Amino acid sequence: MPKRTITVIPGDGIGPSIIDSALKILDKAGCDFEYEFADAGLTALEKHGELLPQQTLDLIEKNRITLKGPLTTPVGEGFTSINVSLRKQFSLYANIRPVLSFKGTQARYDNIDIITVRENTEGMYSGLGQTVSDDGATAEATSIITRQGADQITTFAYELARKENRKKVTIVHKANIMKSTSGLFLKVAREVATRYPDIETEEMIVDATCMKLVMNPENFDVIVTTNLFGDILSDLCAGLVGGLGMAPGANVGQDAAIFEAVHGSAPDIAGKNLANPTSVVLASIQMLEYLGMADKAEAIRAAISEVIEQGDRTTRDLGGSHGTTDFTQAVLERLG
């Protein structure tokens, strides 16, 4: 059989170094991929004069599977978010952000296993209707929720829960105040829930969810919510397991997917061999599971887990004193 070809976007800042770690680990695990590299973000802006060149979009379209490092969208300069653009371009409607406790991370909790399923193309993050008055005194943005979008993401969450033998889905909303948009999301989610009587359904207002995630995170299993709420809640969940360095993300559509480190490009430590590559390595595990390569995914997860638990050449955010290359080598040795 021909090798599977993956589009790889190294990104900018620490992106190239952590993506390099992930690719070495995938190769060592025997995944046997071909890689086609593409530019986006500040690297692309410097090389091609645009943040998201057409040749990059063409490669994503061609291969349908992409592993992506963190990208920088310049702030306040009229640029559209690259991540939002990619999600819209390829209709990647589901953002899956799992967090899992690893022994040795020095996190505040040690029993976390939560998946946030976030609607990825609608709501406040869609970028619609953004205007600022001529005098700079008033700004507006439009939030649009559709029945189709709400049904699609909620169904995805319940199907994921069933596939992974999860027991409960928590529908997170703000329908008590945002009666139109969040109200429609909740109404449709309730309808979808009736199709899954084998899975417990819980409804929760977003602010109460934030409090309960901090107080009793073990009560959560799968969370499904709208775009803005999902972005905030998934970062909160990352804090429960040690931070964004332990948080991967998958952006999934009908026939394409982009897997990424959730954290930013950290330009302050770029090129210093300090970054923790775990987030993008965990994203590559999501990619392997998506491709039906569960055995490879589990081997890499076990290697990462052992390195962190034993504190073997871990990075500073994990309580160690080593850098990206040493941490990667520790993982590679366990895969050997």
C-alpha positions, -999 to 999 in steps of 0.1 A, spaced: 0 0 0 12 36 -7 24 56 23 -1 81 38 9 117 30 5 143 58 6 180 52 28 195 79 27 232 89 56 239 112 42 274 121 63 301 137 80 308 171 85 275 188 64 257 162 92 243 140 111 228 169 81 211 185 68 199 151 102 184 145 99 165 178 65 152 169 77 140 135 107 122 149 84 104 174 59 94 147 87 80 126 102 61 156 68 46 163 68 32 128 40 53 114 56 54 80 42 87 68 53 109 39 54 146 48 47 176 26 56 209 43 37 242 40 41 277 54 15 297 73 17 325 98 46 349 102 69 326 84 46 327 54 42 364 56 79 369 54 84 344 26 53 349 5 38 382 17 6 366 30 -3 347 62 -20 318 44 -7 312 9 -27 295 -18 -1 267 -21 -6 259 16 -44 257 11 -38 235 -20 -17 210 1 -43 208 28 -69 202 2 -48 175 -15 -38 154 16 -69 161 38 -48 154 70 -27 182 85 -4 184 115 0 221 125 23 240 148 13 272 165 7 302 142 9 339 149 -18 362 136 -6 398 140 -28 417 165 -46 449 156 -33 451 120 -64 440 101 -54 404 96 -80 377 99 -72 348 123 -55 321 104 -71 293 125 -106 307 119 -98 310 82 -87 273 80 -117 261 99 -141 280 75 -122 270 44 -124 233 51 -156 233 71 -139 219 101 -170 222 123 -158 202 153 -130 212 176 -121 183 200 -99 192 229 -92 164 254 -74 168 287 -60 139 306 -40 138 338 -4 126 336 15 116 367 44 139 373 31 171 358 27 189 392 -9 197 382 -34 205 409 -55 174 400 -46 139 392 -79 123 380 -89 145 350 -102 129 318 -125 155 300 -132 161 263 -145 195 252 -163 194 219 -165 229 206 -186 241 176 -159 255 153 -175 277 126 -204 297 140 -211 320 170 -190 349 181 -158 335 166 -172 335 130 -160 370 125 -192 382 110 -205 418 112 -175 432 129 -176 470 127 -163 500 146 -180 534 143 -162 562 125 -156 580 158 -143 548 175 -169 549 202 -190 518 193 -180 484 181 -203 456 170 -200 419 161 -226 394 150 -232 359 165 -251 335 143 -262 300 155 -279 277 130 -301 246 137 -278 226 113 -247 237 131 -261 230 165 -274 196 155 -241 187 138 -218 195 167 -241 180 193 -245 148 173 -208 146 170 -203 149 207 -228 121 215 -213 99 188 -179 105 203 -191 97 238 -207 65 226 -176 55 206 -153 60 236 -177 45 261 -182 78 279 -211 80 303 -222 117 303 -225 147 280 -228 182 295 -245 207 273 -231 242 282 -250 273 273 -261 308 283 -298 304 272 -310 322 303 -297 355 289 -288 349 253 -323 335 246 -320 336 208 -286 322 199 -278 301 230 -314 293 233 -315 278 199 -283 258 206 -298 244 238 -332 236 221 -315 216 193 -291 199 217 -320 187 238 -336 172 207 -303 154 198 -299 141 234 -332 122 231 -316 100 204 -290 88 229 -309 74 259 -278 53 268 -258 84 276 -266 107 306 -273 143 296 -266 173 318 -274 210 311 -252 237 326 -249 275 323 -214 285 312 -205 305 343 -216 277 366 -196 253 345 -164 274 351 -170 272 389 -178 235 389 -148 226 367 -126 241 394 -144 227 424 -153 192 411 -138 185 377 -141 148 382 -179 151 376 -173 161 339 -169 137 310 -178 152 276 -186 189 273 -204 202 242 -208 239 236 -206 268 212 -175 284 198 -166 311 222 -176 292 253 -157 261 241 -125 281 236 -126 295 271 -137 262 288 -110 241 270 -83 265 283 -97 262 318 -96 224 314 -60 226 303 -52 244 335 -65 214 354 -38 191 339 -8 213 339 -14 240 313 -16 244 275 16 225 271 -5 194 279 -35 203 257 -39 191 221 -67 199 196 -83 184 166 -103 203 140 -125 178 121 -149 181 92 -167 156 69 -135 146 51 -106 167 64 -89 173 97 -62 195 111 -44 185 143 -26 211 164 -10 223 195 -35 245 213 -10 269 228 6 299 211 39 304 193 58 316 224 82 338 205 101 347 237 115 312 239 117 304 202 151 290 191 162 284 228 155 247 230 131 252 259 97 244 246 77 214 258 65 195 227 39 174 245 9 193 232 17 187 195 27 151 202 -6 145 218 -22 161 188 -4 136 166 -19 109 188 -53 123 180 -43 122 143 -33 85 146 -66 76 163 -85 95 136 -66 74 110 -74 41 128 -38 36 141 -47 31 177 -18 8 184 8 35 174 -12 61 193 -11 41 225 26 33 222 34 70 219 10 79 248 27 53 270 61 66 262 51 102 270 34 91 302 65 72 314 89 101 306 67 126 325 61 103 355 97 95 359 108 131 354 133 119 328 147 149 310 115 169 313 111 205 304 108 234 330 70 236 328 70 199 339 93 205 368 125 195 350 155 214 337 159 200 302 149 213 268 130 202 237 156 179 223 164 161 255 127 155 263 122 142 227 152 119 231 137 104 263 105 96 244 124 81 214 144 58 237 112 43 251 98 38 216 130 19 207 
